[in-house]
Structures are given as C-alpha cells and as structure tokens.
Amino acid sequence: MVTLASAPVLVNVRVEMNDHETMTVELHETNETRHLVAYESKRIRDTLASLSAGARVPVEMVRAGSRSNVWKAVALHGRQSAPADQSARTAN
C-alpha cells in the first residue's frame, strides 16, 4: 500500500539531525512531535541536516512506519525561517 504525502506543514526543529540521520520536529500549529528518519532525496536530507534547533521549515511527509511515530520527508516547500544568522536553501 502506498501512502500519499499530506500537504506541507510548518515544523519547528526541536533536535538537530544526529549521526543516524534522525531528527525531531514539532508541528507548528498542533505541537505534535514527529521523528524524521527517512528522506526522499539526499538533497532534502542535506538541507534538513543543515538546520539548527529552532529553525522552521515547511515539510511534506509520509509515515515511515506503521506503529511508530516515524516519518519520511518527501518535499520541502518555500523558505524556512531560522534563528539569528542561520540560513539554508530548500530542496525538493
């Protein structure tokens, strides 16, 4: 069964990407915590890896597991906001 991505949602980076390529984000509107563990492309992974805690970015994602709160980022949209002088380009 193929899971379709939802519309992009604005997320706040809570825990930066670690050595296992996992990061924790929080949905801006609902405060729901999600763990990003997979990425549609290296470019998406690299863009998200460049973000520090506190950055915001619109992400389109799908569930990566059936029983856990793990997600796959399938697209980035628009430009993210970042604290201070942090910046990164978005990727699809």
LINHUTA-V589272 format. One record per helix or strand. SS is the DSSP state (hx for helix, st for strand). FROM is the first residue (numbers start at 0). LEN is the number of residues. If there is no record, write none. Layout:
<<SS & FROM & LEN> <SS & FROM & LEN>>
This chain:
<<st & 8 & 7> <st & 22 & 5> <st & 32 & 7> <hx & 41 & 8> <st & 55 & 8> <st & 69 & 12>>
